[in-house]
Amino acid sequence: MGVIHKLIGDKDGFDWAEVPVQSYDSLEGGKILGRELVGEQEGARYFAIRYFEVQPRERTTVDQHPYDHGVIILRGEAKALLDERTYEVKFGDVMYISPNQRHQFKNTGDIPFGFISVSPNKKLAK
Amino acid sequence: MGVIHKLIGDKDGFDWAEVPVQSYDSLEGGKILGRELVGEQEGARYFAIRYFEVQPRERTTVDQHPYDHGVIILRGEAKALLDERTYEVKFGDVMYISPNQRHQFKNTGDIPFGFISVSPNKKLAK
């Protein structure tokens, strides 16, 4: 059984039909909204696809974990920290974050910064 | 080691720095361009992220295989076939295509239809 989640949000905040929202704290105390668009709920056994949105001038916490990420930027612009280096990223840029690599995103634009995160099912990648 | 592939293409065709291009035939005899943006080359052991672009009025071949896909539409619009049903999809829509599910994309717009495809490393999903 295939699944289609239609983008129903607008420029103020992307949203998808029938996808629950999770909330995380930004370093500035704001809210980062996350959505699991594809995962075990959809039937995917090997990977998960999530979307996160960071508000202007806010940062994600510095993250580091044993599983890797693919990242696709969907909107806005940010500085991405990978280990000790920062990179400017915007729509369409694609990143690979290695296992245990420190990473963080800082929204440097005037609109929400949104990105897709791909990760292996955590049962695979300890 | 992280990797960043910058989007360097334009509205006539998305392209990424340092990513080789592969070419596939559309049903109409045109060319569908594919790029592996994240895979074993980048160090990813569990998943691959690819981008495909279909020209206006062209279709991908009907595909069916034992591994599943996540799909994120990046540009344009299409009719997506999943088994016997078709769905209209456009920027930001996200799909899950199950193992062995028949699928096909037909570009129904005036610009290239481009989508990200996520799949498990084929060594995992036989």
gemmi code that builds the backbone of each chain (N, CA, C; Angstrom):
import gemmi

chains = {
    "A": [
        ("MET", (0.826, -1.203, 0.000), (0.000, 0.000, 0.000), (0.864, 1.259, 0.000)),
        ("GLY", (0.746, 2.026, -1.034), (1.464, 3.299, -1.075), (0.740, 4.362, -0.273)),
        ("VAL", (1.443, 5.415, 0.017), (0.889, 6.521, 0.801), (1.299, 7.823, 0.122)),
        ("ILE", (0.383, 8.790, 0.076), (0.752, 10.125, -0.394), (0.351, 11.135, 0.667)),
        ("HIS", (1.335, 11.909, 1.113), (1.062, 13.031, 2.020), (1.171, 14.312, 1.215)),
        ("LYS", (0.045, 14.998, 1.054), (0.031, 16.235, 0.269), (0.532, 17.393, 1.134)),
        ("LEU", (1.372, 18.244, 0.525), (1.786, 19.480, 1.200), (0.581, 20.413, 1.258)),
        ("ILE", (0.163, 20.754, 2.479), (-1.015, 21.617, 2.617), (-0.669, 22.921, 3.328)),
        ("GLY", (0.564, 23.053, 3.773), (0.945, 24.290, 4.434), (1.159, 25.401, 3.422)),
        ("ASP", (1.554, 26.564, 3.926), (1.822, 27.693, 3.052), (3.164, 28.293, 3.439)),
        ("LYS", (3.438, 29.504, 2.961), (4.761, 30.087, 3.172), (5.055, 30.348, 4.652)),
        ("ASP", (4.015, 30.439, 5.480), (4.253, 30.660, 6.906), (4.664, 29.391, 7.638)),
        ("GLY", (4.409, 28.249, 7.020), (4.772, 26.993, 7.674), (4.299, 25.832, 6.833)),
        ("PHE", (5.220, 25.002, 6.407), (4.833, 23.837, 5.614), (4.090, 22.854, 6.527)),
        ("ASP", (3.110, 22.168, 5.950), (2.351, 21.180, 6.708), (1.898, 20.092, 5.733)),
        ("TRP", (1.632, 18.911, 6.254), (1.229, 17.802, 5.391), (-0.022, 17.142, 5.950)),
        ("ALA", (-0.863, 16.675, 5.031), (-2.102, 16.034, 5.429), (-1.805, 14.767, 6.228)),
        ("GLU", (-2.510, 14.612, 7.330), (-2.505, 13.357, 8.097), (-1.152, 13.012, 8.718)),
        ("VAL", (-0.312, 14.019, 8.962), (0.996, 13.754, 9.567), (1.062, 14.483, 10.902)),
        ("PRO", (1.247, 13.753, 12.005), (1.322, 14.431, 13.308), (2.573, 15.291, 13.434)),
        ("VAL", (2.475, 16.300, 14.281), (3.563, 17.263, 14.469), (4.215, 17.026, 15.819)),
        ("GLN", (5.538, 17.057, 15.829), (6.279, 17.003, 17.089), (7.020, 18.306, 17.270)),
        ("SER", (7.239, 18.675, 18.499), (7.844, 19.962, 18.793), (9.136, 19.762, 19.575)),
        ("TYR", (10.168, 20.497, 19.151), (11.465, 20.442, 19.816), (11.869, 21.871, 20.181)),
        ("ASP", (12.715, 22.016, 21.179), (13.165, 23.347, 21.562), (14.346, 23.787, 20.706)),
        ("SER", (14.307, 25.025, 20.236), (15.499, 25.608, 19.627), (16.418, 26.101, 20.741)),
        ("LEU", (17.652, 26.421, 20.394), (18.591, 26.957, 21.388), (18.097, 28.276, 21.955)),
        ("GLU", (17.280, 29.001, 21.179), (16.786, 30.308, 21.607), (15.496, 30.189, 22.411)),
        ("GLY", (15.016, 28.957, 22.611), (13.801, 28.757, 23.377), (12.551, 28.715, 22.536)),
        ("GLY", (12.702, 28.877, 21.217), (11.553, 28.758, 20.313), (11.240, 27.307, 20.012)),
        ("LYS", (10.290, 27.120, 19.119), (9.854, 25.769, 18.785), (10.309, 25.377, 17.393)),
        ("ILE", (10.910, 24.225, 17.291), (11.224, 23.606, 16.004), (10.197, 22.511, 15.798)),
        ("LEU", (9.473, 22.583, 14.669), (8.444, 21.588, 14.418), (9.000, 20.480, 13.532)),
        ("GLY", (8.703, 19.242, 13.911), (9.185, 18.092, 13.159), (8.031, 17.180, 12.775)),
        ("ARG", (8.160, 16.556, 11.616), (7.122, 15.643, 11.131), (7.787, 14.407, 10.547)),
        ("GLU", (7.316, 13.237, 10.916), (7.786, 12.020, 10.253), (6.871, 11.750, 9.070)),
        ("LEU", (7.402, 11.980, 7.865), (6.599, 11.860, 6.646), (6.569, 10.428, 6.127)),
        ("VAL", (7.676, 9.727, 6.296), (7.729, 8.312, 5.922), (8.501, 7.580, 7.012)),
        ("GLY", (7.912, 6.496, 7.509), (8.568, 5.701, 8.542), (7.798, 4.392, 8.704)),
        ("GLU", (7.928, 3.806, 9.868), (7.260, 2.513, 10.069), (5.742, 2.645, 9.933)),
        ("GLN", (5.219, 3.823, 10.298), (3.783, 4.063, 10.148), (3.323, 3.857, 8.695)),
        ("GLU", (4.183, 4.245, 7.748), (3.855, 4.101, 6.332), (4.236, 2.713, 5.799)),
        ("GLY", (4.997, 1.951, 6.581), (5.429, 0.627, 6.160), (6.912, 0.528, 5.853)),
        ("ALA", (7.623, 1.642, 6.005), (9.047, 1.643, 5.642), (9.870, 0.978, 6.738)),
        ("ARG", (10.608, -0.057, 6.389), (11.376, -0.821, 7.372), (12.826, -0.380, 7.456)),
        ("TYR", (13.310, 0.331, 6.425), (14.750, 0.582, 6.368), (15.151, 2.035, 6.559)),
        ("PHE", (14.223, 2.957, 6.311), (14.601, 4.372, 6.406), (13.407, 5.189, 6.883)),
        ("ALA", (13.712, 6.384, 7.367), (12.674, 7.330, 7.751), (12.962, 8.667, 7.071)),
        ("ILE", (11.895, 9.367, 6.712), (12.006, 10.689, 6.093), (11.238, 11.660, 6.978)),
        ("ARG", (11.953, 12.668, 7.475), (11.330, 13.645, 8.367), (11.543, 15.053, 7.823)),
        ("TYR", (10.691, 15.966, 8.263), (10.830, 17.380, 7.896), (10.910, 18.201, 9.164)),
        ("PHE", (11.848, 19.148, 9.190), (12.011, 20.037, 10.341), (12.008, 21.484, 9.862)),
        ("GLU", (11.433, 22.347, 10.676), (11.365, 23.760, 10.313), (11.857, 24.610, 11.485)),
        ("VAL", (12.824, 25.474, 11.179), (13.470, 26.327, 12.184), (13.096, 27.772, 11.881)),
        ("GLN", (12.696, 28.515, 12.892), (12.276, 29.901, 12.690), (13.480, 30.830, 12.491)),
        ("PRO", (13.237, 31.992, 11.859), (14.330, 32.943, 11.629), (15.088, 33.263, 12.917)),
        ("ARG", (16.399, 33.316, 12.796), (17.335, 33.651, 13.876), (17.434, 32.569, 14.948)),
        ("GLU", (16.823, 31.419, 14.738), (16.924, 30.353, 15.743), (17.855, 29.237, 15.261)),
        ("ARG", (18.313, 28.445, 16.226), (19.255, 27.359, 15.946), (18.731, 26.049, 16.519)),
        ("THR", (19.029, 24.954, 15.843), (18.835, 23.645, 16.454), (19.930, 23.440, 17.501)),
        ("THR", (19.683, 22.542, 18.428), (20.762, 22.159, 19.341), (21.846, 21.434, 18.537)),
        ("VAL", (23.074, 21.461, 19.042), (24.137, 20.697, 18.389), (23.855, 19.221, 18.635)),
        ("ASP", (23.786, 18.468, 17.549), (23.371, 17.071, 17.638), (24.532, 16.166, 17.226)),
        ("GLN", (24.574, 14.993, 17.844), (25.625, 14.019, 17.519), (25.103, 12.649, 17.940)),
        ("HIS", (25.097, 11.696, 17.012), (24.514, 10.390, 17.301), (25.097, 9.353, 16.343)),
        ("PRO", (24.904, 8.064, 16.667), (25.606, 7.024, 15.895), (25.063, 6.788, 14.484)),
        ("TYR", (23.874, 7.324, 14.173), (23.331, 7.079, 12.832), (23.577, 8.287, 11.941)),
        ("ASP", (23.576, 8.031, 10.657), (23.874, 9.093, 9.702), (22.578, 9.719, 9.164)),
        ("HIS", (22.739, 10.824, 8.464), (21.620, 11.577, 7.897), (21.910, 11.932, 6.449)),
        ("GLY", (20.892, 11.896, 5.635), (20.887, 12.678, 4.411), (19.981, 13.870, 4.642)),
        ("VAL", (20.333, 15.026, 4.085), (19.547, 16.241, 4.281), (19.303, 16.901, 2.928)),
        ("ILE", (18.060, 17.320, 2.693), (17.702, 18.056, 1.481), (17.012, 19.342, 1.931)),
        ("ILE", (17.551, 20.497, 1.535), (16.959, 21.758, 1.968), (15.743, 22.071, 1.100)),
        ("LEU", (14.608, 22.327, 1.743), (13.376, 22.616, 0.995), (13.022, 24.091, 0.949)),
        ("ARG", (13.455, 24.857, 1.941), (13.106, 26.284, 1.935), (14.035, 27.067, 2.842)),
        ("GLY", (14.213, 28.352, 2.519), (14.986, 29.230, 3.373), (16.478, 29.019, 3.233)),
        ("GLU", (17.222, 29.590, 4.168), (18.672, 29.481, 4.133), (19.207, 29.387, 5.555)),
        ("ALA", (20.363, 28.755, 5.669), (20.925, 28.500, 6.997), (22.427, 28.375, 6.913)),
        ("LYS", (23.055, 28.493, 8.086), (24.419, 28.031, 8.228), (24.370, 26.654, 8.861)),
        ("ALA", (25.011, 25.694, 8.195), (25.051, 24.323, 8.697), (26.417, 24.078, 9.301)),
        ("LEU", (26.428, 23.631, 10.531), (27.672, 23.240, 11.188), (27.894, 21.743, 10.986)),
        ("LEU", (29.083, 21.401, 10.467), (29.505, 19.995, 10.366), (30.865, 19.910, 11.048)),
        ("ASP", (30.916, 19.229, 12.188), (32.125, 19.259, 13.018), (32.471, 20.718, 13.324)),
        ("GLU", (33.642, 21.181, 12.910), (34.044, 22.545, 13.273), (33.811, 23.559, 12.162)),
        ("ARG", (33.278, 23.110, 11.022), (33.121, 24.017, 9.883), (31.662, 24.371, 9.651)),
        ("THR", (31.435, 25.589, 9.126), (30.070, 25.967, 8.760), (29.984, 26.169, 7.253)),
        ("TYR", (28.796, 25.893, 6.730), (28.527, 25.973, 5.298), (27.197, 26.682, 5.128)),
        ("GLU", (27.093, 27.526, 4.113), (25.811, 28.158, 3.807), (25.009, 27.229, 2.916)),
        ("VAL", (23.777, 26.987, 3.299), (22.919, 26.093, 2.513), (21.571, 26.755, 2.253)),
        ("LYS", (20.969, 26.366, 1.126), (19.675, 26.909, 0.714), (18.944, 25.852, -0.102)),
        ("PHE", (17.784, 26.231, -0.661), (16.922, 25.290, -1.382), (17.716, 24.400, -2.344)),
        ("GLY", (17.466, 23.116, -2.263), (18.031, 22.174, -3.210), (19.390, 21.625, -2.839)),
        ("ASP", (20.066, 22.256, -1.895), (21.359, 21.706, -1.475), (21.125, 20.389, -0.735)),
        ("VAL", (22.055, 19.468, -0.919), (21.930, 18.128, -0.330), (23.184, 17.845, 0.489)),
        ("MET", (22.979, 17.336, 1.696), (24.097, 17.068, 2.603), (24.104, 15.603, 3.029)),
        ("TYR", (25.302, 15.124, 3.323), (25.424, 13.849, 3.996), (26.167, 14.088, 5.316)),
        ("ILE", (25.529, 13.718, 6.415), (26.103, 13.869, 7.752), (26.480, 12.480, 8.247)),
        ("SER", (27.744, 12.271, 8.500), (28.256, 10.941, 8.850), (27.843, 10.535, 10.261)),
        ("PRO", (27.919, 9.243, 10.563), (27.683, 8.807, 11.935), (28.604, 9.554, 12.901)),
        ("ASN", (28.050, 9.985, 14.005), (28.789, 10.664, 15.086), (29.353, 12.033, 14.707)),
        ("GLN", (28.944, 12.572, 13.587), (29.412, 13.907, 13.205), (28.537, 14.974, 13.872)),
        ("ARG", (29.189, 15.944, 14.518), (28.440, 17.024, 15.152), (27.787, 17.874, 14.079)),
        ("HIS", (26.519, 18.260, 14.300), (25.836, 19.063, 13.295), (24.787, 19.957, 13.946)),
        ("GLN", (24.560, 21.088, 13.298), (23.622, 22.084, 13.811), (23.207, 22.976, 12.645)),
        ("PHE", (21.970, 23.500, 12.718), (21.489, 24.432, 11.697), (21.084, 25.746, 12.360)),
        ("LYS", (21.519, 26.839, 11.738), (21.121, 28.175, 12.202), (20.427, 28.890, 11.053)),
        ("ASN", (19.172, 29.248, 11.260), (18.427, 29.966, 10.228), (19.007, 31.373, 10.086)),
        ("THR", (19.524, 31.684, 8.901), (20.116, 32.999, 8.655), (19.232, 33.864, 7.767)),
        ("GLY", (18.027, 33.400, 7.453), (17.151, 34.145, 6.552), (15.971, 34.768, 7.282)),
        ("ASP", (15.040, 35.287, 6.489), (13.870, 35.976, 7.043), (12.616, 35.107, 7.058)),
        ("ILE", (12.714, 33.907, 6.496), (11.569, 32.989, 6.470), (11.986, 31.703, 7.174)),
        ("PRO", (11.011, 30.843, 7.520), (11.392, 29.569, 8.138), (12.378, 28.798, 7.251)),
        ("PHE", (13.309, 28.145, 7.895), (14.268, 27.272, 7.225), (13.756, 25.841, 7.379)),
        ("GLY", (13.513, 25.174, 6.248), (12.939, 23.836, 6.309), (13.794, 22.828, 5.578)),
        ("PHE", (13.958, 21.673, 6.179), (14.780, 20.642, 5.534), (14.209, 19.255, 5.784)),
        ("ILE", (14.435, 18.413, 4.778), (14.133, 16.988, 4.867), (15.338, 16.273, 5.453)),
        ("SER", (15.094, 15.379, 6.386), (16.154, 14.560, 6.965), (15.844, 13.089, 6.696)),
        ("VAL", (16.789, 12.406, 6.099), (16.656, 10.967, 5.860), (17.564, 10.249, 6.827)),
        ("SER", (17.066, 9.237, 7.479), (17.923, 8.463, 8.372), (17.546, 6.994, 8.283)),
        ("PRO", (18.503, 6.115, 8.590), (18.169, 4.687, 8.610), (17.235, 4.392, 9.775)),
        ("ASN", (16.445, 3.357, 9.638), (15.687, 2.860, 10.774), (16.681, 2.601, 11.916)),
        ("LYS", (16.368, 3.119, 13.085), (17.350, 3.048, 14.176), (17.627, 1.612, 14.616)),
        ("LYS", (16.754, 0.677, 14.223), (17.053, -0.720, 14.527), (18.248, -1.230, 13.719)),
        ("LEU", (18.490, -0.599, 12.572), (19.616, -1.019, 11.729), (20.930, -0.400, 12.189)),
        ("ALA", (20.880, 0.886, 12.501), (22.106, 1.660, 12.717), (22.204, 2.033, 14.182)),
        ("LYS", (22.876, 1.205, 14.923), (23.030, 1.447, 16.364), (24.151, 2.444, 16.586)),
    ],
    "B": [
        ("MET", (33.271, 12.130, 7.787), (33.368, 13.222, 6.809), (32.002, 13.536, 6.201)),
        ("GLY", (31.506, 14.712, 6.425), (30.263, 15.103, 5.781), (30.506, 15.554, 4.353)),
        ("VAL", (29.435, 15.627, 3.614), (29.503, 16.041, 2.209), (28.381, 17.027, 1.958)),
        ("ILE", (28.646, 18.077, 1.176), (27.584, 18.981, 0.745), (27.635, 19.087, -0.772)),
        ("HIS", (26.507, 18.778, -1.402), (26.373, 18.977, -2.843), (25.488, 20.199, -3.047)),
        ("LYS", (26.058, 21.259, -3.601), (25.297, 22.486, -3.824), (24.481, 22.356, -5.113)),
        ("LEU", (23.222, 22.829, -5.032), (22.391, 22.911, -6.241), (22.970, 24.012, -7.126)),
        ("ILE", (23.391, 23.638, -8.335), (23.984, 24.637, -9.235), (23.192, 24.774, -10.529)),
        ("GLY", (22.154, 23.968, -10.692), (21.360, 24.077, -11.910), (20.433, 25.277, -11.828)),
        ("ASP", (19.626, 25.421, -12.860), (18.661, 26.517, -12.900), (17.311, 25.957, -13.303)),
        ("LYS", (16.396, 26.834, -13.659), (15.033, 26.375, -13.932), (14.961, 25.426, -15.127)),
        ("ASP", (15.956, 25.466, -16.025), (15.930, 24.551, -17.162), (16.364, 23.144, -16.794)),
        ("GLY", (17.026, 22.998, -15.661), (17.467, 21.670, -15.254), (18.270, 21.775, -13.978)),
        ("PHE", (17.815, 21.095, -12.948), (18.560, 21.110, -11.692), (19.861, 20.325, -11.871)),
        ("ASP", (20.908, 20.780, -11.212), (22.182, 20.095, -11.286), (22.909, 20.308, -9.957)),
        ("TRP", (23.828, 19.416, -9.639), (24.552, 19.518, -8.372), (26.052, 19.404, -8.609)),
        ("ALA", (26.794, 20.137, -7.805), (28.250, 20.103, -7.935), (28.767, 18.698, -7.654)),
        ("GLU", (29.673, 18.248, -8.506), (30.441, 17.014, -8.273), (29.590, 15.751, -8.220)),
        ("VAL", (28.429, 15.773, -8.871), (27.581, 14.576, -8.887), (27.433, 14.107, -10.334)),
        ("PRO", (27.860, 12.884, -10.651), (27.734, 12.414, -12.030), (26.265, 12.214, -12.427)),
        ("VAL", (26.017, 12.315, -13.722), (24.661, 12.216, -14.256), (24.503, 10.888, -14.982)),
        ("GLN", (23.369, 10.234, -14.730), (23.040, 9.033, -15.484), (21.794, 9.307, -16.309)),
        ("SER", (21.669, 8.622, -17.407), (20.581, 8.886, -18.334), (19.745, 7.622, -18.523)),
        ("TYR", (18.431, 7.812, -18.476), (17.495, 6.709, -18.671), (16.520, 7.113, -19.773)),
        ("ASP", (15.927, 6.133, -20.432), (14.958, 6.444, -21.488), (13.574, 6.653, -20.898)),
        ("SER", (12.892, 7.700, -21.367), (11.478, 7.833, -21.037), (10.680, 6.961, -21.997)),
        ("LEU", (9.404, 6.757, -21.691), (8.561, 5.965, -22.589), (8.437, 6.617, -23.956)),
        ("GLU", (8.604, 7.940, -24.002), (8.467, 8.670, -25.261), (9.784, 8.726, -26.024)),
        ("GLY", (10.833, 8.113, -25.500), (12.122, 8.117, -26.191), (13.020, 9.264, -25.775)),
        ("GLY", (12.546, 10.121, -24.861), (13.392, 11.205, -24.365), (14.319, 10.708, -23.267)),
        ("LYS", (15.037, 11.645, -22.668), (16.012, 11.293, -21.651), (15.540, 11.738, -20.270)),
        ("ILE", (15.584, 10.819, -19.334), (15.362, 11.121, -17.922), (16.742, 11.132, -17.267)),
        ("LEU", (17.082, 12.262, -16.642), (18.398, 12.353, -16.020), (18.294, 11.992, -14.544)),
        ("GLY", (19.229, 11.182, -14.081), (19.247, 10.741, -12.691), (20.586, 11.028, -12.052)),
        ("ARG", (20.559, 11.351, -10.770), (21.794, 11.639, -10.034), (21.723, 10.979, -8.663)),
        ("GLU", (22.768, 10.273, -8.286), (22.845, 9.755, -6.918), (23.513, 10.810, -6.053)),
        ("LEU", (22.709, 11.456, -5.203), (23.198, 12.573, -4.391), (23.832, 12.086, -3.090)),
        ("VAL", (23.286, 11.026, -2.539), (23.868, 10.411, -1.334), (23.807, 8.900, -1.517)),
        ("GLY", (24.933, 8.244, -1.327), (24.985, 6.783, -1.435), (26.306, 6.304, -0.871)),
        ("GLU", (26.735, 5.147, -1.318), (27.987, 4.594, -0.774), (29.168, 5.508, -1.075)),
        ("GLN", (29.111, 6.210, -2.199), (30.176, 7.178, -2.541), (30.369, 8.207, -1.421)),
        ("GLU", (29.240, 8.619, -0.796), (29.316, 9.618, 0.275), (29.572, 8.956, 1.632)),
        ("GLY", (29.458, 7.634, 1.699), (29.675, 6.922, 2.946), (28.408, 6.326, 3.536)),
        ("ALA", (27.277, 6.515, 2.858), (26.001, 6.042, 3.411), (25.858, 4.536, 3.192)),
        ("ARG", (25.680, 3.809, 4.246), (25.609, 2.349, 4.166), (24.178, 1.834, 4.123)),
        ("TYR", (23.214, 2.652, 4.537), (21.862, 2.130, 4.711), (20.840, 2.664, 3.724)),
        ("PHE", (21.110, 3.811, 3.123), (20.114, 4.395, 2.215), (20.817, 5.152, 1.103)),
        ("ALA", (20.058, 5.387, 0.034), (20.542, 6.215, -1.075), (19.493, 7.276, -1.372)),
        ("ILE", (19.983, 8.461, -1.761), (19.105, 9.570, -2.137), (19.445, 9.949, -3.573)),
        ("ARG", (18.449, 9.871, -4.432), (18.666, 10.177, -5.849), (17.678, 11.244, -6.315)),
        ("TYR", (18.032, 11.917, -7.401), (17.150, 12.913, -8.005), (16.943, 12.533, -9.464)),
        ("PHE", (15.672, 12.599, -9.897), (15.329, 12.297, -11.282), (14.514, 13.449, -11.860)),
        ("GLU", (14.730, 13.717, -13.138), (14.012, 14.809, -13.790), (13.417, 14.301, -15.101)),
        ("VAL", (12.107, 14.527, -15.236), (11.344, 14.056, -16.400), (10.880, 15.280, -17.187)),
        ("GLN", (11.060, 15.268, -18.493), (10.687, 16.414, -19.325), (9.164, 16.491, -19.523)),
        ("PRO", (8.656, 17.691, -19.872), (7.216, 17.853, -20.082), (6.668, 16.830, -21.088)),
        ("ARG", (5.516, 16.299, -20.763), (4.786, 15.335, -21.599), (5.449, 13.965, -21.681)),
        ("GLU", (6.494, 13.721, -20.885), (7.131, 12.410, -20.930), (6.817, 11.611, -19.665)),
        ("ARG", (7.004, 10.296, -19.785), (6.696, 9.375, -18.689), (7.905, 8.498, -18.378)),
        ("THR", (8.056, 8.146, -17.115), (9.001, 7.089, -16.761), (8.394, 5.751, -17.181)),
        ("THR", (9.232, 4.747, -17.348), (8.689, 3.407, -17.561), (7.970, 2.959, -16.278)),
        ("VAL", (7.030, 2.047, -16.418), (6.383, 1.492, -15.223), (7.405, 0.618, -14.505)),
        ("ASP", (7.627, 0.914, -13.240), (8.685, 0.255, -12.496), (8.063, -0.581, -11.381)),
        ("GLN", (8.727, -1.694, -11.069), (8.259, -2.585, -9.998), (9.467, -3.391, -9.531)),
        ("HIS", (9.752, -3.340, -8.241), (10.955, -4.001, -7.728), (10.784, -4.274, -6.237)),
        ("PRO", (11.638, -5.146, -5.688), (11.407, -5.602, -4.306), (11.703, -4.565, -3.228)),
        ("TYR", (12.377, -3.477, -3.561), (12.692, -2.482, -2.523), (11.703, -1.330, -2.596)),
        ("ASP", (11.576, -0.647, -1.493), (10.612, 0.444, -1.400), (11.277, 1.791, -1.672)),
        ("HIS", (10.455, 2.816, -1.814), (10.917, 4.175, -2.106), (10.197, 5.164, -1.206)),
        ("GLY", (10.913, 6.174, -0.790), (10.285, 7.418, -0.392), (10.505, 8.418, -1.502)),
        ("VAL", (9.511, 9.266, -1.763), (9.614, 10.241, -2.855), (9.224, 11.617, -2.324)),
        ("ILE", (10.013, 12.627, -2.671), (9.705, 14.020, -2.329), (9.741, 14.817, -3.625)),
        ("ILE", (8.632, 15.477, -3.958), (8.582, 16.222, -5.220), (9.281, 17.572, -5.019)),
        ("LEU", (10.248, 17.877, -5.888), (11.001, 19.138, -5.765), (10.554, 20.207, -6.753)),
        ("ARG", (10.002, 19.806, -7.895), (9.596, 20.812, -8.885), (8.605, 20.210, -9.866)),
        ("GLY", (7.761, 21.080, -10.418), (6.845, 20.650, -11.458), (5.657, 19.895, -10.919)),
        ("GLU", (4.943, 19.263, -11.825), (3.764, 18.497, -11.434), (3.638, 17.264, -12.312)),
        ("ALA", (3.010, 16.240, -11.754), (2.921, 14.967, -12.463), (1.694, 14.201, -12.016)),
        ("LYS", (1.344, 13.205, -12.834), (0.446, 12.161, -12.366), (1.306, 10.980, -11.966)),
        ("ALA", (1.103, 10.536, -10.736), (1.852, 9.397, -10.217), (0.936, 8.185, -10.224)),
        ("LEU", (1.399, 7.114, -10.855), (0.672, 5.850, -10.838), (1.184, 5.002, -9.679)),
        ("LEU", (0.247, 4.547, -8.835), (0.572, 3.577, -7.775), (-0.389, 2.417, -7.949)),
        ("ASP", (0.120, 1.251, -8.340), (-0.739, 0.138, -8.741), (-1.692, 0.617, -9.830)),
        ("GLU", (-3.004, 0.585, -9.585), (-3.941, 0.949, -10.660), (-4.474, 2.366, -10.516)),
        ("ARG", (-4.028, 3.096, -9.491), (-4.577, 4.437, -9.272), (-3.571, 5.522, -9.623)),
        ("THR", (-4.085, 6.669, -10.055), (-3.197, 7.803, -10.313), (-3.531, 8.937, -9.348)),
        ("TYR", (-2.490, 9.690, -9.005), (-2.588, 10.799, -8.063), (-1.845, 11.993, -8.656)),
        ("GLU", (-2.399, 13.181, -8.470), (-1.683, 14.373, -8.910), (-0.725, 14.808, -7.816)),
        ("VAL", (0.517, 15.041, -8.182), (1.521, 15.447, -7.203), (2.280, 16.666, -7.715)),
        ("LYS", (2.770, 17.450, -6.746), (3.503, 18.691, -7.053), (4.485, 18.964, -5.915)),
        ("PHE", (5.158, 20.121, -5.984), (6.203, 20.455, -5.012), (5.777, 20.156, -3.562)),
        ("GLY", (6.645, 19.485, -2.866), (6.452, 19.266, -1.443), (5.657, 18.025, -1.087)),
        ("ASP", (4.949, 17.463, -2.063), (4.222, 16.229, -1.745), (5.215, 15.095, -1.504)),
        ("VAL", (4.856, 14.212, -0.579), (5.737, 13.118, -0.177), (4.991, 11.805, -0.346)),
        ("MET", (5.648, 10.837, -0.952), (5.025, 9.545, -1.225), (5.833, 8.414, -0.593)),
        ("TYR", (5.118, 7.359, -0.267), (5.790, 6.105, 0.070), (5.314, 5.045, -0.913)),
        ("ILE", (6.261, 4.435, -1.614), (5.966, 3.379, -2.584), (6.438, 2.065, -1.981)),
        ("SER", (5.508, 1.144, -1.791), (5.810, -0.112, -1.085), (6.652, -1.047, -1.957)),
        ("PRO", (7.292, -2.037, -1.319), (7.987, -3.050, -2.109), (7.032, -3.693, -3.114)),
        ("ASN", (7.515, -3.868, -4.329), (6.767, -4.540, -5.415), (5.541, -3.781, -5.890)),
        ("GLN", (5.396, -2.541, -5.495), (4.254, -1.754, -5.976), (4.601, -1.137, -7.331)),
        ("ARG", (3.697, -1.296, -8.289), (3.918, -0.703, -9.617), (3.822, 0.814, -9.490)),
        ("HIS", (4.754, 1.516, -10.150), (4.732, 2.978, -10.075), (5.291, 3.592, -11.346)),
        ("GLN", (4.792, 4.776, -11.637), (5.190, 5.499, -12.850), (4.866, 6.972, -12.643)),
        ("PHE", (5.663, 7.843, -13.270), (5.400, 9.280, -13.212), (5.221, 9.819, -14.627)),
        ("LYS", (4.181, 10.630, -14.794), (3.956, 11.318, -16.069), (3.971, 12.817, -15.809)),
        ("ASN", (4.884, 13.523, -16.457), (4.958, 14.973, -16.303), (3.747, 15.611, -16.983)),
        ("THR", (2.913, 16.282, -16.210), (1.710, 16.913, -16.762), (1.848, 18.432, -16.839)),
        ("GLY", (3.028, 18.963, -16.526), (3.217, 20.407, -16.529), (4.058, 20.890, -17.696)),
        ("ASP", (4.420, 22.163, -17.647), (5.180, 22.794, -18.731), (6.665, 22.898, -18.429)),
        ("ILE", (7.061, 22.504, -17.222), (8.475, 22.557, -16.856), (8.910, 21.147, -16.454)),
        ("PRO", (10.223, 20.906, -16.358), (10.671, 19.582, -15.917), (10.049, 19.212, -14.568)),
        ("PHE", (9.706, 17.941, -14.438), (9.195, 17.401, -13.180), (10.367, 16.721, -12.483)),
        ("GLY", (10.681, 17.182, -11.266), (11.846, 16.645, -10.572), (11.478, 16.109, -9.205)),
        ("PHE", (12.027, 14.958, -8.866), (11.713, 14.373, -7.562), (12.937, 13.691, -6.972)),
        ("ILE", (12.965, 13.723, -5.634), (13.950, 12.990, -4.846), (13.395, 11.596, -4.569)),
        ("SER", (14.237, 10.594, -4.747), (13.864, 9.213, -4.435), (14.802, 8.684, -3.364)),
        ("VAL", (14.224, 8.196, -2.285), (14.997, 7.582, -1.203), (14.778, 6.079, -1.273)),
        ("SER", (15.840, 5.322, -1.217), (15.680, 3.871, -1.202), (16.706, 3.261, -0.262)),
        ("PRO", (16.392, 2.064, 0.255), (17.382, 1.393, 1.099), (18.561, 0.937, 0.239)),
        ("ASN", (19.701, 0.825, 0.833), (20.827, 0.181, 0.153), (20.348, -1.195, -0.313)),
        ("LYS", (20.589, -1.484, -1.569), (20.016, -2.727, -2.138), (20.592, -3.981, -1.488)),
        ("LYS", (21.704, -3.836, -0.774), (22.212, -4.995, -0.045), (21.297, -5.368, 1.124)),
        ("LEU", (20.538, -4.391, 1.612), (19.636, -4.658, 2.733), (18.315, -5.238, 2.259)),
        ("ALA", (17.777, -4.667, 1.182), (16.402, -4.967, 0.774), (16.438, -5.766, -0.501)),
        ("LYS", (16.428, -7.030, -0.375), (16.486, -7.902, -1.559), (15.093, -8.010, -2.164)),
    ],
}
model = gemmi.Model(1)
for chain_id, residues in chains.items():
    chain = gemmi.Chain(chain_id)
    for i, (resn, *xyz) in enumerate(residues, 1):
        res = gemmi.Residue()
        res.name, res.seqid = resn, gemmi.SeqId(i, " ")
        for name, pos in zip(("N", "CA", "C"), xyz):
            atom = gemmi.Atom()
            atom.name, atom.element = name, gemmi.Element(name[0])
            atom.pos, atom.b_iso = gemmi.Position(*pos), 0.0
            res.add_atom(atom)
        chain.add_residue(res)
    model.add_chain(chain)
structure = gemmi.Structure()
structure.add_model(model)
structure.setup_entities()
